[in-house]
Amino acid sequence: MHSANDAAADAPPARTAPPNFADLAPGAKPEAIFASKRVYTMHVSMPNLNSATGSWILNFSELRADPSGRRVAAGDEVASPVAVKKVDPKYPPTLVAEHVEGEVVLYAVIRRDGSVDSIQLVKGVDEQLDENAMHAFAQWKFRPAEKQGETVDLEVIVHIPFRTSVDR
């Protein structure tokens, strides 16, 4: 017979550092690193006509999960962060002309103060685009996420599309 303490002992330890994406199964979505935590999705329109990249998709979860492992009650939901400063990555004309396209996927932490740090490349397209995406996202600022009136750190998987044309 298992007690509540045994169940907690069987749970994986809470992760406090960035994940190792190499541990994911081949073909697994990067969001799998959020495991049993509640995941929220936010679409951020980036209509920069020079890059024609379209909307970014941010999937995020509270960095520190409830250590008790209990289900999140309705009042425990995280209020989404709000992007107050957005920087679109540069899409060099030479790469546009060569039709270098794809989706850069990043992992990062949005801190309680609205800053972005701990950025890691999860899936790249081209060395220059990957670097430009990381540099741009590092400059974003957010009104931080809140849970029960307190600001919280979030971990986020960011999908950044690079398309040479939006009307395909």
DSSP file with accessible surface (Angstrom, degrees, kcal/mol):
  #  RESIDUE AA STRUCTURE BP1 BP2  ACC     N-H-->O    O-->H-N    N-H-->O    O-->H-N    TCO  KAPPA ALPHA  PHI   PSI    X-CA   Y-CA   Z-CA
    1    1 A M              0   0  232      0, 0.0     2,-0.4     0, 0.0     0, 0.0   0.000 360.0 360.0 360.0 131.9    0.0    0.0    0.0
    2    2 A H        -     0   0  144      4,-0.0     2,-0.2     3,-0.0     0, 0.0  -0.774 360.0-152.7 -95.1 137.1    1.4    3.4   -1.0
    3    3 A S     >  -     0   0   58     -2,-0.4     4,-1.8     1,-0.1     3,-0.3  -0.527  36.2 -99.7 -94.8 173.3    1.1    6.4    1.2
    4    4 A A  H  > S+     0   0   84      1,-0.2     4,-1.9     2,-0.2     5,-0.2   0.863 124.9  56.3 -61.1 -33.4    1.0   10.0    0.0
    5    5 A N  H  > S+     0   0  131      1,-0.2     4,-2.0     2,-0.2    -1,-0.2   0.879 104.0  52.6 -67.5 -36.9    4.7   10.3    0.9
    6    6 A D  H  > S+     0   0   68     -3,-0.3     4,-1.7     2,-0.2    -1,-0.2   0.915 107.7  51.8 -64.1 -40.2    5.5    7.3   -1.3
    7    7 A A  H  X S+     0   0   58     -4,-1.8     4,-0.9     1,-0.2    -2,-0.2   0.909 110.0  48.5 -63.1 -41.2    3.7    8.9   -4.3
    8    8 A A  H >< S+     0   0   57     -4,-1.9     3,-0.5     1,-0.2    -1,-0.2   0.886 109.3  53.3 -66.4 -35.8    5.7   12.1   -3.8
    9    9 A A  H 3< S+     0   0   79     -4,-2.0    -1,-0.2     1,-0.2    -2,-0.2   0.827 106.2  53.6 -68.9 -29.0    8.9   10.1   -3.6
   10   10 A D  H 3< S+     0   0  118     -4,-1.7    -1,-0.2    -5,-0.1    -2,-0.2   0.694  89.6  96.5 -76.7 -19.6    8.1    8.4   -6.9
   11   11 A A  S << S-     0   0   55     -4,-0.9     3,-0.1    -3,-0.5    -3,-0.0  -0.407  88.9-101.8 -70.9 146.2    7.6   11.8   -8.7
   12   12 A P        -     0   0  109      0, 0.0    -1,-0.1     0, 0.0     3,-0.1  -0.374  47.3 -95.0 -64.3 149.1   10.6   13.1  -10.6
   13   13 A P        -     0   0  121      0, 0.0     2,-0.1     0, 0.0    -4,-0.0  -0.325  47.3 -95.4 -64.5 148.2   12.5   15.8   -8.8
   14   14 A A        -     0   0   71     -3,-0.1     2,-0.4     1,-0.1    50,-0.1  -0.433  39.7-125.9 -64.7 134.3   11.5   19.4   -9.7
   15   15 A R        +     0   0   69     48,-0.1    50,-0.2     1,-0.1    -1,-0.1  -0.701  33.8 171.1 -85.4 129.7   13.8   20.7  -12.3
   16   16 A T        +     0   0   93     -2,-0.4    -1,-0.1     2,-0.1    48,-0.0   0.447  62.3  60.3-114.6  -5.7   15.4   24.1  -11.4
   17   17 A A  S    S-     0   0   52      1,-0.1    -2,-0.0     0, 0.0     0, 0.0  -0.780 102.3 -75.3-116.6 164.3   17.9   24.3  -14.3
   18   18 A P        -     0   0   55      0, 0.0    -1,-0.1     0, 0.0    -2,-0.1  -0.250  59.4-107.2 -56.4 146.7   17.3   24.4  -18.0
   19   19 A P        -     0   0    9      0, 0.0     2,-0.8     0, 0.0     3,-0.1  -0.271  18.2-118.6 -74.3 162.8   16.4   21.0  -19.4
   20   20 A N    >   -     0   0   93      1,-0.1     3,-1.7    13,-0.0     4,-0.2  -0.888  23.2-168.0-101.0 103.8   18.6   18.8  -21.5
   21   21 A F  G >  S+     0   0   29     -2,-0.8     3,-1.4     1,-0.3    -1,-0.1   0.710  80.9  73.2 -69.3 -16.4   16.7   18.5  -24.8
   22   22 A A  G 3  S+     0   0   85      1,-0.3    -1,-0.3    -3,-0.1    -2,-0.0   0.744  87.4  65.4 -66.5 -20.4   19.0   15.6  -25.9
   23   23 A D  G <  S+     0   0  131     -3,-1.7    -1,-0.3     2,-0.1    -2,-0.2   0.645  81.3 100.4 -76.1 -15.4   17.1   13.5  -23.4
   24   24 A L  S <  S-     0   0   44     -3,-1.4     3,-0.1    -4,-0.2    -3,-0.0  -0.417  85.8-101.3 -71.1 149.7   13.9   13.8  -25.3
   25   25 A A    >   -     0   0   65      1,-0.1     3,-2.4    -2,-0.1    -1,-0.1  -0.340  52.3 -84.6 -64.4 148.5   12.8   10.9  -27.6
   26   26 A P  T 3  S+     0   0  138      0, 0.0    -1,-0.1     0, 0.0     3,-0.1  -0.309 117.5  14.8 -56.6 132.6   13.5   11.4  -31.3
   27   27 A G  T 3  S+     0   0   88      1,-0.3     2,-0.1    -3,-0.1    -2,-0.1   0.366  92.0 140.2  84.2  -5.2   10.7   13.4  -32.8
   28   28 A A    <   -     0   0   42     -3,-2.4    -1,-0.3     1,-0.1    -4,-0.1  -0.429  59.9-108.8 -71.1 145.7    9.2   14.4  -29.5
   29   29 A K    >   -     0   0  159      1,-0.1     3,-2.2    -2,-0.1     4,-0.2  -0.493  23.9-123.0 -70.2 143.3    7.9   18.0  -29.3
   30   30 A P  G >  S+     0   0   21      0, 0.0     3,-2.0     0, 0.0     4,-0.1   0.813 107.8  72.9 -59.7 -25.5   10.2   20.2  -27.2
   31   31 A E  G >  S+     0   0   29      1,-0.3     3,-2.3     2,-0.2     4,-0.2   0.669  73.1  85.9 -63.3 -12.8    7.2   21.0  -25.0
   32   32 A A  G X  S+     0   0   52     -3,-2.2     3,-1.9     1,-0.3    -1,-0.3   0.764  73.1  73.6 -59.1 -21.3    7.5   17.5  -23.6
   33   33 A I  G <  S+     0   0   21     -3,-2.0    -1,-0.3     1,-0.3    -2,-0.2   0.703  81.9  68.6 -67.9 -15.8   10.0   18.9  -21.1
   34   34 A F  G X  S+     0   0    2     -3,-2.3     3,-2.5     1,-0.2    -1,-0.3   0.608  81.0 177.3 -76.8 -10.4    7.1   20.5  -19.3
   35   35 A A  T <   -     0   0   83     -3,-1.9    -1,-0.2     1,-0.3    -2,-0.1  -0.147  65.2  -7.0  48.1-120.1    6.1   16.9  -18.2
   36   36 A S  T 3  S+     0   0  119     -3,-0.1    -1,-0.3     2,-0.1     2,-0.1   0.369 106.6 112.3 -91.0   6.4    3.0   17.0  -16.0
   37   37 A K  S <  S-     0   0   38     -3,-2.5     2,-0.3     1,-0.1    -3,-0.1  -0.404  78.9 -97.6 -78.2 156.5    2.9   20.8  -15.6
   38   38 A R        -     0   0   92     -2,-0.1     2,-0.4     1,-0.0    24,-0.4  -0.558  40.3-151.3 -72.9 132.0    0.1   22.9  -17.0
   39   39 A V        -     0   0   61     -2,-0.3     2,-0.3    22,-0.1    22,-0.2  -0.908   8.9-164.4-111.5 134.2    1.1   24.4  -20.4
   40   40 A Y  E     -A   60   0A  35     20,-3.0    20,-2.8    -2,-0.4     2,-0.4  -0.868   7.9-146.6-113.7 150.8   -0.2   27.7  -21.7
   41   41 A T  E     -A   59   0A  76     -2,-0.3     2,-0.4    18,-0.2    18,-0.2  -0.955  13.6-177.7-122.7 138.3    0.0   29.0  -25.3
   42   42 A M  E     -A   58   0A  29     16,-2.6    16,-3.1    -2,-0.4     2,-0.5  -1.000  13.4-152.4-134.6 131.7    0.4   32.5  -26.5
   43   43 A H  E     -A   57   0A 124     -2,-0.4     2,-0.6    14,-0.2    14,-0.2  -0.920  10.7-165.7-102.5 129.6    0.5   33.7  -30.1
   44   44 A V  E     -A   56   0A  12     12,-2.6    12,-2.9    -2,-0.5     2,-0.3  -0.963  16.3-136.1-118.7 115.7    2.4   37.0  -30.7
   45   45 A S        -     0   0   69     -2,-0.6    10,-0.2    10,-0.2     9,-0.0  -0.535  20.3-176.6 -72.4 127.8    1.9   38.6  -34.0
   46   46 A M        +     0   0   10      8,-0.4     8,-0.7    -2,-0.3     2,-0.3  -0.765   5.1 175.2-124.3  81.6    5.2   39.8  -35.5
   47   47 A P        +     0   0   99      0, 0.0     2,-0.4     0, 0.0     8,-0.1   0.054  18.0 151.4 -83.5  30.9    4.1   41.6  -38.8
   48   48 A N    >>> -     0   0   57     -2,-0.3     4,-2.2     6,-0.2     3,-0.7  -0.461  34.8-156.3 -63.6 115.2    7.6   42.9  -39.7
   49   49 A L  T 345S+     0   0  159     -2,-0.4    -1,-0.2     1,-0.2    -3,-0.0   0.741  86.0  64.4 -70.4 -22.1    7.4   43.1  -43.5
   50   50 A N  T 345S+     0   0  144      1,-0.2    -1,-0.2     2,-0.0    -2,-0.1   0.856 117.3  25.7 -68.6 -33.7   11.2   42.8  -43.9
   51   51 A S  T <45S-     0   0    3     -3,-0.7   112,-0.5    39,-0.0    -2,-0.2   0.692  83.4-154.1-102.9 -21.6   11.2   39.3  -42.5
   52   52 A A  T  <5 +     0   0   22     -4,-2.2   111,-0.2     1,-0.1    -3,-0.1   0.849  43.7 144.6  50.3  37.4    7.7   38.1  -43.2
   53   53 A T      < -     0   0    4     -5,-0.5    -1,-0.1    -7,-0.2    -4,-0.1   0.725  36.0-162.8 -82.4 -20.3    8.0   35.8  -40.2
   54   54 A G        +     0   0   27     -8,-0.7    -8,-0.4    -6,-0.2     2,-0.2  -0.378  45.0   0.6  75.8-153.3    4.4   36.0  -39.1
   55   55 A S        -     0   0   57    -10,-0.2     2,-0.3    -8,-0.1   -10,-0.2  -0.489  58.6-142.8 -80.6 139.5    3.3   34.9  -35.6
   56   56 A W  E     -A   44   0A   0    -12,-2.9   -12,-2.6    -2,-0.2     2,-0.5  -0.719  14.5-144.6 -88.4 147.4    5.6   33.6  -32.9
   57   57 A I  E     -AB  43 159A  53    102,-2.0   102,-3.0    -2,-0.3     2,-0.5  -0.977  13.3-169.0-116.7 124.2    4.1   30.8  -30.7
   58   58 A L  E     -AB  42 158A   0    -16,-3.1   -16,-2.6    -2,-0.5     2,-0.5  -0.963   3.8-172.1-114.2 118.1    5.2   30.8  -27.1
   59   59 A N  E     +AB  41 157A  20     98,-2.7    98,-3.0    -2,-0.5     2,-0.3  -0.958  21.4 174.7-106.5 122.9    4.3   27.7  -25.0
   60   60 A F  E     -AB  40 156A   0    -20,-2.8   -20,-3.0    -2,-0.5     2,-0.3  -0.888  20.6-176.7-134.2 161.2    5.0   28.3  -21.4
   61   61 A S  E     - B   0 155A   3     94,-2.3    94,-2.8    -2,-0.3   -22,-0.1  -0.974  45.4 -83.0-148.1 155.9    4.7   26.8  -17.9
   62   62 A E  E     - B   0 154A  38    -24,-0.4    92,-0.3    -2,-0.3     3,-0.0  -0.395  37.8-135.0 -61.5 136.1    5.5   27.9  -14.4
   63   63 A L  S    S+     0   0   12     90,-2.4     2,-0.7     1,-0.2   -48,-0.1   0.930  93.8  46.0 -63.0 -44.4    9.2   27.2  -13.8
   64   64 A R  S    S-     0   0  147     89,-0.4    -1,-0.2   -50,-0.1     2,-0.1  -0.880  83.0-151.1-103.3 116.9    8.7   25.8  -10.4
   65   65 A A        -     0   0   39     -2,-0.7   -51,-0.1   -50,-0.2    -2,-0.0  -0.368  38.5 -80.9 -78.6 163.5    5.8   23.3  -10.3
   66   66 A D    >   -     0   0   44      4,-0.2     3,-1.9     1,-0.2    -1,-0.1  -0.506  39.9-146.8 -64.0 116.2    3.8   22.7   -7.1
   67   67 A P  T 3  S+     0   0  122      0, 0.0    -1,-0.2     0, 0.0    -2,-0.1   0.754  93.9  65.2 -63.2 -20.2    6.0   20.3   -5.1
   68   68 A S  T 3  S-     0   0   73      1,-0.1     3,-0.1     2,-0.1    -2,-0.1   0.689 101.0-134.0 -74.7 -16.6    3.0   18.5   -3.7
   69   69 A G    <   +     0   0   66     -3,-1.9    -1,-0.1     1,-0.2     3,-0.1   0.530  52.3 150.5  77.3   5.5    2.1   17.3   -7.2
   70   70 A R        -     0   0  127      1,-0.1    -1,-0.2     3,-0.0    -4,-0.2  -0.304  54.4 -94.2 -71.5 156.9   -1.6   18.3   -6.6
   71   71 A R        -     0   0  217      1,-0.1     2,-0.4    -3,-0.1    -1,-0.1  -0.372  45.5-100.6 -68.3 150.0   -3.7   19.3   -9.6
   72   72 A V        -     0   0   52     -3,-0.1     2,-0.1    -2,-0.1    -1,-0.1  -0.571  35.9-140.0 -75.8 124.8   -3.9   23.0  -10.3
   73   73 A A    >   -     0   0   49     -2,-0.4     3,-2.2     1,-0.1     4,-0.2  -0.440  28.1-102.6 -78.9 161.2   -7.1   24.5   -9.0
   74   74 A A  G >  S+     0   0   84      1,-0.3     3,-1.2     2,-0.2    -1,-0.1   0.873 123.6  51.1 -54.4 -39.9   -8.9   27.2  -11.1
   75   75 A G  G 3  S+     0   0   59      1,-0.2    73,-0.4    72,-0.1    -1,-0.3   0.603 100.9  65.6 -74.5  -9.6   -7.6   30.0   -8.9
   76   76 A D  G <  S+     0   0   11     -3,-2.2    -1,-0.2    71,-0.1    -2,-0.2   0.342  73.7 124.7 -93.6   5.4   -4.1   28.7   -9.2
   77   77 A E    <   -     0   0   96     -3,-1.2    71,-0.5    -4,-0.2     2,-0.5  -0.302  64.8-114.9 -67.6 152.6   -3.8   29.4  -13.0
   78   78 A V  E     -E  147   0B   9     69,-0.1     2,-0.5    70,-0.1    69,-0.2  -0.745  20.4-133.6 -89.3 127.7   -1.0   31.5  -14.3
   79   79 A A  E     -E  146   0B  56     67,-3.7    67,-1.3    -2,-0.5    -1,-0.0  -0.717  37.4-106.2 -79.1 127.9   -2.0   34.8  -15.8
   80   80 A S        -     0   0   58     -2,-0.5    -1,-0.1    65,-0.2     2,-0.1  -0.134  28.1-114.2 -56.1 146.6   -0.1   35.1  -19.1
   81   81 A P        -     0   0    2      0, 0.0     2,-0.5     0, 0.0    64,-0.1  -0.381  27.9-135.1 -70.6 161.8    2.8   37.5  -19.5
   82   82 A V  E     -G  143   0C  54     61,-2.0    61,-3.3    -2,-0.1     2,-0.5  -0.989  11.9-126.9-124.0 124.9    2.3   40.4  -21.9
   83   83 A A  E     +G  142   0C  25     -2,-0.5    59,-0.3    59,-0.2     3,-0.2  -0.588  32.8 169.4 -70.9 118.9    5.0   41.3  -24.3
   84   84 A V  E    S+     0   0C  97     57,-2.6     2,-0.4    -2,-0.5    58,-0.2   0.603  72.4  32.3-105.4 -17.7    5.7   45.1  -23.9
   85   85 A K  E    S-G  141   0C  99     56,-1.9    56,-1.7     2,-0.0     2,-0.4  -0.961  71.2-177.1-139.4 120.4    8.8   45.2  -26.0
   86   86 A K        -     0   0   99     -2,-0.4     2,-0.5    54,-0.2    51,-0.1  -0.958   7.5-166.1-119.5 137.9    9.2   42.9  -29.1
   87   87 A V        -     0   0   33     -2,-0.4    53,-0.1    49,-0.2    52,-0.1  -0.990  14.1-143.7-124.3 122.1   12.3   42.7  -31.3
   88   88 A D        -     0   0   25     -2,-0.5     2,-0.1     1,-0.1     3,-0.1  -0.674  26.2-114.5 -82.7 136.1   12.0   40.9  -34.7
   89   89 A P        -     0   0    3      0, 0.0     2,-0.2     0, 0.0    44,-0.1  -0.402  33.4-102.7 -69.4 148.5   15.1   38.9  -35.7
   90   90 A K        -     0   0  157     42,-0.1    42,-0.1    -2,-0.1    43,-0.1  -0.471  27.0-159.2 -69.0 139.7   17.0   40.1  -38.7
   91   91 A Y        -     0   0   18     -2,-0.2     5,-0.1    -3,-0.1    -1,-0.1  -0.886  23.0-133.9-120.7  92.2   16.3   38.0  -41.8
   92   92 A P    >>  -     0   0   16      0, 0.0     4,-2.0     0, 0.0     3,-0.8  -0.183   8.9-128.7 -54.9 135.5   19.4   38.7  -44.0
   93   93 A P  H 3> S+     0   0  112      0, 0.0     4,-2.9     0, 0.0     5,-0.2   0.827 108.0  59.8 -54.7 -32.2   18.4   39.4  -47.7
   94   94 A T  H 3> S+     0   0   86      1,-0.2     4,-1.6     2,-0.2     6,-0.1   0.904 107.3  45.2 -65.3 -37.7   21.0   36.8  -48.9
   95   95 A L  H <4>S+     0   0    9     -3,-0.8     5,-2.7     2,-0.2    -1,-0.2   0.863 112.4  51.4 -73.0 -35.1   19.1   34.1  -46.9
   96   96 A V  H ><5S+     0   0   44     -4,-2.0     3,-1.7     3,-0.2    -2,-0.2   0.946 110.0  49.6 -62.6 -46.8   15.8   35.3  -48.2
   97   97 A A  H 3<5S+     0   0   75     -4,-2.9    -2,-0.2     1,-0.3    -1,-0.2   0.844 111.7  48.6 -62.0 -32.7   17.1   35.2  -51.8
   98   98 A E  T 3<5S-     0   0  132     -4,-1.6    -1,-0.3    -5,-0.2    -2,-0.2   0.382 112.4-122.9 -86.5   2.2   18.4   31.7  -51.2
   99   99 A H  T < 5 +     0   0  118     -3,-1.7     2,-0.8     1,-0.2    -3,-0.2   0.866  44.9 172.5  56.0  40.7   14.9   30.7  -49.7
  100  100 A V      < +     0   0   31     -5,-2.7     2,-0.3    -6,-0.1    -1,-0.2  -0.731  17.7 159.7 -78.5 111.0   16.5   29.6  -46.4
  101  101 A E        +     0   0   56     -2,-0.8     2,-0.3    -3,-0.1    62,-0.2  -0.873   5.0 101.4-131.7 166.4   13.3   28.9  -44.4
  102  102 A G  E     -C  162   0A  17     60,-2.4    60,-3.2    -2,-0.3     2,-0.5  -0.950  61.9 -67.5 151.0-167.7   12.2   27.1  -41.4
  103  103 A E  E     -C  161   0A  53     -2,-0.3     2,-0.4    58,-0.2    -2,-0.0  -0.978  31.1-152.0-123.5 121.1   11.3   27.4  -37.7
  104  104 A V  E     -C  160   0A   0     56,-2.6    56,-3.2    -2,-0.5     2,-0.5  -0.778  14.4-158.9 -86.9 132.6   13.8   28.2  -35.0
  105  105 A V  E     -CD 159 123A   2     18,-2.7    17,-2.9    -2,-0.4    18,-1.9  -0.974  12.5-177.4-117.4 126.2   12.8   26.8  -31.6
  106  106 A L  E     -CD 158 121A   0     52,-2.4    52,-2.9    -2,-0.5     2,-0.4  -0.868  19.7-147.8-119.8 154.3   14.2   28.3  -28.5
  107  107 A Y  E     +CD 157 120A   1     13,-2.6    13,-2.7    -2,-0.3     2,-0.3  -0.941  33.5 152.5-112.2 141.4   14.0   27.5  -24.8
  108  108 A A  E     -C  156   0A   0     48,-2.1    48,-2.8    -2,-0.4     2,-0.5  -0.966  40.1-117.6-156.5 172.3   14.2   30.5  -22.3
  109  109 A V  E     -CD 155 117A   3      8,-2.8     8,-2.5    -2,-0.3     2,-0.7  -0.982  15.0-152.8-118.6 128.4   13.1   31.7  -18.9
  110  110 A I  E     -CD 154 116A   2     44,-2.3    44,-2.7    -2,-0.5     6,-0.2  -0.926  27.7-143.9 -97.6 115.3   10.9   34.8  -18.5
  111  111 A R    >   -     0   0   66      4,-2.8     3,-2.4    -2,-0.7    34,-0.2  -0.285  23.5-102.5 -81.2 166.8   11.8   36.2  -15.1
  112  112 A R  T 3  S+     0   0  118      1,-0.3    -1,-0.1    39,-0.1    40,-0.1   0.707 122.6  55.7 -58.6 -23.8    9.6   37.8  -12.5
  113  113 A D  T 3  S-     0   0  121      2,-0.1    -1,-0.3    30,-0.1     3,-0.1   0.392 121.3-106.8 -91.2   2.4   10.9   41.2  -13.6
  114  114 A G  S <  S+     0   0    0     -3,-2.4    28,-1.9     1,-0.3    -2,-0.1   0.420  78.0 129.3  90.4  -1.5    9.9   40.6  -17.2
  115  115 A S        -     0   0   26     26,-0.2    -4,-2.8    -5,-0.1     2,-0.4  -0.398  52.8-130.8 -83.0 164.4   13.4   40.0  -18.6
  116  116 A V  E     +D  110   0A  13     22,-0.4     2,-0.3    24,-0.4    -6,-0.2  -0.955  38.4 144.8-117.4 131.6   14.3   37.0  -20.7
  117  117 A D  E     +D  109   0A  57     -8,-2.5    -8,-2.8    -2,-0.4    20,-0.0  -0.853  40.7  58.8-148.8-173.1   17.4   34.8  -20.0
  118  118 A S  E     -     0   0A  47     -2,-0.3     2,-0.2   -10,-0.2    -1,-0.1   0.819  68.2-179.6  55.7  35.6   18.7   31.2  -20.1
  119  119 A I  E     +     0   0A  36    -11,-0.1     2,-0.4    -3,-0.1   -11,-0.2  -0.491   4.8 178.4 -73.0 131.1   18.1   31.1  -23.8
  120  120 A Q  E     -D  107   0A  63    -13,-2.7   -13,-2.6    -2,-0.2     2,-0.5  -0.986  31.4-119.5-130.3 144.8   19.0   27.8  -25.5
  121  121 A L  E     +D  106   0A  71     -2,-0.4   -15,-0.2   -15,-0.2     3,-0.1  -0.719  31.7 172.3 -81.6 124.1   18.7   26.7  -29.1
  122  122 A V  E    S+     0   0A  38    -17,-2.9     2,-0.4    -2,-0.5   -16,-0.2   0.821  72.6   4.9 -96.3 -46.8   16.4   23.7  -29.3
  123  123 A K  E    S-D  105   0A 106    -18,-1.9   -18,-2.7     7,-0.0    -1,-0.4  -0.980  74.8-161.6-143.7 126.0   16.1   23.4  -33.0
  124  124 A G        -     0   0   35     -2,-0.4   -21,-0.2   -20,-0.2     3,-0.1  -0.587  20.5-170.3-108.4 169.6   17.9   25.5  -35.6
  125  125 A V  S    S-     0   0   47      1,-0.5     2,-0.3    -2,-0.2    -1,-0.1   0.656  78.3  -8.1-117.7 -50.3   17.5   26.4  -39.2
  126  126 A D     >  -     0   0   47      1,-0.1     4,-3.3   -26,-0.1    -1,-0.5  -0.977  67.6-115.7-154.5 140.9   20.7   28.2  -40.2
  127  127 A E  H  > S+     0   0  173     -2,-0.3     4,-2.2     1,-0.2     5,-0.2   0.888 116.1  45.3 -52.2 -43.6   23.5   29.4  -37.9
  128  128 A Q  H  > S+     0   0   96      2,-0.2     4,-2.6     1,-0.2    -1,-0.2   0.929 115.2  45.9 -69.5 -43.0   22.9   33.1  -38.7
  129  129 A L  H  > S+     0   0    0      2,-0.2     4,-2.6     1,-0.2    -2,-0.2   0.908 112.1  52.3 -65.4 -40.6   19.1   32.8  -38.3
  130  130 A D  H  X S+     0   0   20     -4,-3.3     4,-2.3     2,-0.2    -2,-0.2   0.946 112.5  44.8 -59.0 -48.2   19.5   30.9  -35.1
  131  131 A E  H  X S+     0   0  117     -4,-2.2     4,-2.7    -5,-0.3     5,-0.2   0.914 113.0  50.7 -63.6 -42.9   21.8   33.5  -33.7
  132  132 A N  H  X S+     0   0   32     -4,-2.6     4,-2.5     1,-0.2    -1,-0.2   0.897 110.5  49.8 -63.0 -39.9   19.5   36.4  -34.8
  133  133 A A  H  X S+     0   0    0     -4,-2.6     4,-2.6     2,-0.2     5,-0.2   0.932 112.7  46.3 -64.9 -44.8   16.5   34.7  -33.2
  134  134 A M  H  X S+     0   0   45     -4,-2.3     4,-1.9    -5,-0.2    -2,-0.2   0.929 113.8  48.7 -63.8 -44.0   18.3   34.2  -29.9
  135  135 A H  H  X S+     0   0  108     -4,-2.7     4,-0.6     1,-0.2    -2,-0.2   0.918 113.2  47.6 -63.6 -42.4   19.6   37.8  -30.0
  136  136 A A  H >< S+     0   0    2     -4,-2.5     3,-1.4    -5,-0.2     4,-0.4   0.948 111.5  48.6 -65.2 -47.6   16.2   39.2  -30.7
  137  137 A F  H >< S+     0   0    0     -4,-2.6     3,-1.5     1,-0.3    -1,-0.2   0.859 102.4  63.3 -65.8 -30.6   14.3   37.3  -28.0
  138  138 A A  H 3< S+     0   0   45     -4,-1.9   -22,-0.4     1,-0.3    -1,-0.3   0.761 101.6  53.5 -62.7 -21.7   16.9   38.3  -25.4
  139  139 A Q  T << S+     0   0   64     -3,-1.4    -1,-0.3    -4,-0.6    -2,-0.2   0.537  84.2 110.3 -92.1  -7.3   15.8   41.9  -26.0
  140  140 A W    <   -     0   0    0     -3,-1.5   -24,-0.4    -4,-0.4     2,-0.4  -0.344  51.3-159.4 -66.2 150.5   12.1   41.2  -25.4
  141  141 A K  E     -G   85   0C  93    -56,-1.7   -57,-2.6   -26,-0.1   -56,-1.9  -0.988   7.8-165.7-130.8 141.9   10.5   42.6  -22.2
  142  142 A F  E     -G   83   0C   7    -28,-1.9   -59,-0.2    -2,-0.4     3,-0.0  -0.913  32.6-120.6-124.4 150.5    7.3   41.3  -20.6
  143  143 A R  E     -G   82   0C 152    -61,-3.3   -61,-2.0    -2,-0.3   -29,-0.1  -0.850  63.3-108.7 -77.9 120.9    4.8   42.4  -18.0
  144  144 A P        -     0   0   28      0, 0.0   -32,-0.1     0, 0.0     2,-0.1  -0.053  25.4-103.0 -62.7 158.3    5.5   39.3  -15.9
  145  145 A A        -     0   0    1      7,-0.5     7,-1.8   -34,-0.2     2,-0.4  -0.397  37.9-150.8 -70.2 154.5    3.1   36.4  -15.5
  146  146 A E  E     -EF  79 151B  90    -67,-1.3   -67,-3.7     5,-0.2     2,-0.4  -0.964  16.8-170.2-132.3 149.0    1.2   36.2  -12.2
  147  147 A K  E >  S-EF  78 150B  31      3,-2.8     3,-2.0    -2,-0.4   -69,-0.1  -0.978  83.0 -15.4-136.7 120.4   -0.2   33.5  -10.1
  148  148 A Q  T 3  S-     0   0  132    -71,-0.5     3,-0.1    -2,-0.4   -70,-0.1   0.871 129.8 -53.0  52.7  40.7   -2.5   34.4   -7.2
  149  149 A G  T 3  S+     0   0   56      1,-0.2     2,-0.4     0, 0.0    -1,-0.3   0.402 117.6 108.4  82.0  -4.0   -1.3   38.0   -7.4
  150  150 A E  E <  S-F  147   0B 135     -3,-2.0    -3,-2.8     1,-0.0    -1,-0.2  -0.875  72.6-116.9-107.2 140.8    2.4   37.1   -7.2
  151  151 A T  E     -F  146   0B  46     -2,-0.4     2,-0.3    -5,-0.2    -5,-0.2  -0.450  36.7-164.9 -72.3 146.3    4.8   37.4  -10.2
  152  152 A V        -     0   0   11     -7,-1.8    -7,-0.5   -41,-0.1     2,-0.3  -0.944  22.0-113.1-133.5 153.3    6.3   34.1  -11.2
  153  153 A D        -     0   0   26     -2,-0.3   -90,-2.4    -9,-0.1   -89,-0.4  -0.652  35.3-160.9 -79.0 142.2    9.2   32.8  -13.4
  154  154 A L  E     -BC  62 110A   0    -44,-2.7   -44,-2.3    -2,-0.3     2,-0.4  -0.938  14.6-144.0-122.5 148.0    8.1   30.9  -16.5
  155  155 A E  E     -BC  61 109A   0    -94,-2.8   -94,-2.3    -2,-0.4     2,-0.4  -0.898  29.0-168.4-104.9 144.2   10.0   28.6  -18.8
  156  156 A V  E     -BC  60 108A   0    -48,-2.8   -48,-2.1    -2,-0.4     2,-0.5  -0.979  26.3-150.8-139.2 141.7    9.0   29.0  -22.4
  157  157 A I  E     -BC  59 107A   0    -98,-3.0   -98,-2.7    -2,-0.4     2,-0.5  -0.982  25.9-159.8-107.5 123.4    9.4   27.2  -25.7
  158  158 A V  E     -BC  58 106A   0    -52,-2.9   -52,-2.4    -2,-0.5     2,-0.6  -0.921   9.0-159.6-112.6 125.8    9.4   29.8  -28.5
  159  159 A H  E     -BC  57 105A  22   -102,-3.0  -102,-2.0    -2,-0.5   -54,-0.2  -0.928  11.7-173.7-104.8 116.8    8.6   28.8  -32.1
  160  160 A I  E     - C   0 104A   0    -56,-3.2   -56,-2.6    -2,-0.6     2,-0.3  -0.932  11.5-149.7-117.5 108.6    9.9   31.5  -34.5
  161  161 A P  E     - C   0 103A  18      0, 0.0     2,-0.5     0, 0.0   -58,-0.2  -0.576   8.4-165.5 -81.1 138.4    9.0   31.1  -38.2
  162  162 A F  E     + C   0 102A   0    -60,-3.2   -60,-2.4    -2,-0.3     2,-0.4  -0.973  21.0 163.5-119.1 109.7   11.3   32.3  -40.9
  163  163 A R        -     0   0   95   -112,-0.5     3,-0.1    -2,-0.5   -62,-0.1  -0.992  36.3-148.0-127.8 138.1    9.4   32.3  -44.2
  164  164 A T  S    S+     0   0   26     -2,-0.4     2,-0.3     1,-0.2    -1,-0.1   0.685  89.0  23.5 -79.5 -14.9   10.4   34.2  -47.4
  165  165 A S        -     0   0   39   -113,-0.1     3,-0.3     1,-0.1    -1,-0.2  -0.980  55.6-160.2-151.1 136.5    6.8   34.7  -48.4
  166  166 A V  S    S+     0   0  112     -2,-0.3     2,-0.3     1,-0.2    -1,-0.1   0.597  87.3  65.2 -89.7 -10.8    3.6   34.9  -46.4
  167  167 A D              0   0  133      0, 0.0    -1,-0.2     0, 0.0     0, 0.0  -0.299 360.0 360.0-110.9  52.0    1.3   34.3  -49.4
  168  168 A R              0   0  187     -3,-0.3    -3,-0.0    -2,-0.3     0, 0.0  -0.628 360.0 360.0 -83.9 360.0    2.3   30.7  -50.4
